Amino acid sequence: MTRRPDLRSLRNRAVFITGAASGIGRATALRAAADGARLYLTDLRAGDLEQTVAEIRASGGQVDYFRAGDISDYETVRAMGEEITAAHGAMDVVMNIAGISSWGTVQSLDHARWRAMVEVNLMGPIHVIETFLPPMIDAGRGGHLVNVSSAAGLIGMPWHAAYSASKFGLRGVSEVLRFDLHRHGIGVSLVCPGAVATGLTETIDVAGIDTTAPRFAKARAHFVKRAASPDEAAVAILRGVAKNTYWVYTSFDIRLAHWAQRMVPPAYVLAMRAFNAGANRALPEVGRARRPELDRTTAAS
Ligand SMILES: NC(=O)c1ccc[n+]([C@@H]2O[C@H](COP(=O)([O-])OP(=O)(O)OC[C@H]3O[C@@H](n4cnc5c(N)ncnc54)[C@H](O)[C@@H]3O)[C@@H](O)[C@H]2O)c1
């Protein structure tokens, strides 16, 4: 049984982060660098990744390695992992932060969207885990794994079926690994952000909806207004690593929703129905078809 290392400080710890070019990943990389971590960074977007690296180095932070790549491509992740492990050894902390978001009703979600969610948001982290965790176990120093899921990995948000497929999947992987990895001294954090004001809010793709329409822009503005900042999310993630916390929330609303789902299921069902009805009112062109047989089901069903 390996003891988990003290990760209250990341000084000199090797930290691998996906999605480091933008949003939560970028903010987490900046914070980890300020805490003295040695960083290993990747993202799909080469130019933005270079900018993050330049910013970290300009402020005295240490980036030992960075490379642009697609986490949904197993060979890419494997090559990156082999290169990093051969040159620098095993990681102390691995963070799966990269992700994409696509929503839509079941009538409008096409196959490409369903598949993209699973390939990037679920298979991506799996590629990282299967590449980076065995060397971490072999090194025998313990460490920590961070998987960024979502509120959509906890609750049934409107039009999130494809996104939730990936985020509940990542939650399943995390739920097993939190116990499997314990004896290797490796902690696991499952991060469940609610709204966070990042580039993702600009790039969310909603099947069958013109996301440039004023009605959608209004809904997005509302989302951004009540959103946490990427830096607040980064602080919550690094606190989760420091304290070895499994459930990591970045805002109180999602902590409350998760609590209500488990403790007061009928209230959860009523709230989600209201949420769904509200969403459909905001975008009436989506999913208004009524199914009377469903309307008759009880709130606790
Ligand atoms: N922003 C939110 O409101 C919110 C809410 C819940 C969960 N999340 C999750 O947080 C994580 C970070 O998202 P964010 O909000 O910072 O968004 P973001 O768009 O700012 O950052 C995501 C990063 O992932 C990278 N990426 C996307 N596909 C990739 C691929 N195939 N390979 C490598 N890199 C890829 C992007 O280039 C981008 O830099 C995601 O997993 C997202 O699902 C975000």
The ligand as a Gaussian input file, in Angstrom:
#p B3LYP/6-31G(d) Opt

LIG

0 1
 N      -17.592000      26.187000     -19.172000
 C      -18.567000      25.530000     -18.553000
 O      -19.624000      26.105000     -18.226000
 C      -18.391000      24.066000     -18.208000
 C      -19.391000      23.458000     -17.437000
 C      -19.253000      22.113000     -17.113000
 C      -18.152000      21.399000     -17.544000
 N      -17.200000      22.014000     -18.294000
 C      -16.057000      21.201000     -18.736000
 O      -14.872000      21.858000     -18.394000
 C      -13.841000      21.445000     -19.276000
 C      -13.076000      22.651000     -19.768000
 O      -13.941000      23.424000     -20.576000
 P      -13.871000      25.016000     -20.644000
 O      -15.156000      25.530000     -20.176000
 O      -12.620000      25.513000     -20.029000
 O      -13.887000      25.200000     -22.244000
 P      -12.829000      25.822000     -23.238000
 O      -13.418000      25.659000     -24.588000
 O      -12.438000      27.191000     -22.799000
 O      -11.562000      24.847000     -23.068000
 C      -11.578000      23.534000     -23.528000
 C      -10.239000      23.244000     -24.169000
 O      -10.237000      21.878000     -24.612000
 C       -9.580000      21.841000     -25.867000
 N      -10.008000      20.679000     -26.638000
 C      -11.225000      20.476000     -27.200000
 N      -11.224000      19.327000     -27.890000
 C       -9.988000      18.789000     -27.758000
 C       -9.363000      17.624000     -28.263000
 N      -10.023000      16.764000     -29.039000
 N       -8.087000      17.390000     -27.927000
 C       -7.386000      18.257000     -27.155000
 N       -7.915000      19.393000     -26.660000
 C       -9.195000      19.664000     -26.963000
 C      -10.005000      23.129000     -26.561000
 O       -9.131000      23.466000     -27.615000
 C       -9.992000      24.119000     -25.412000
 O       -8.745000      24.792000     -25.302000
 C      -14.524000      20.639000     -20.390000
 O      -14.320000      19.263000     -20.150000
 C      -15.975000      20.995000     -20.238000
 O      -16.824000      19.960000     -20.681000
 C      -17.289000      23.330000     -18.639000

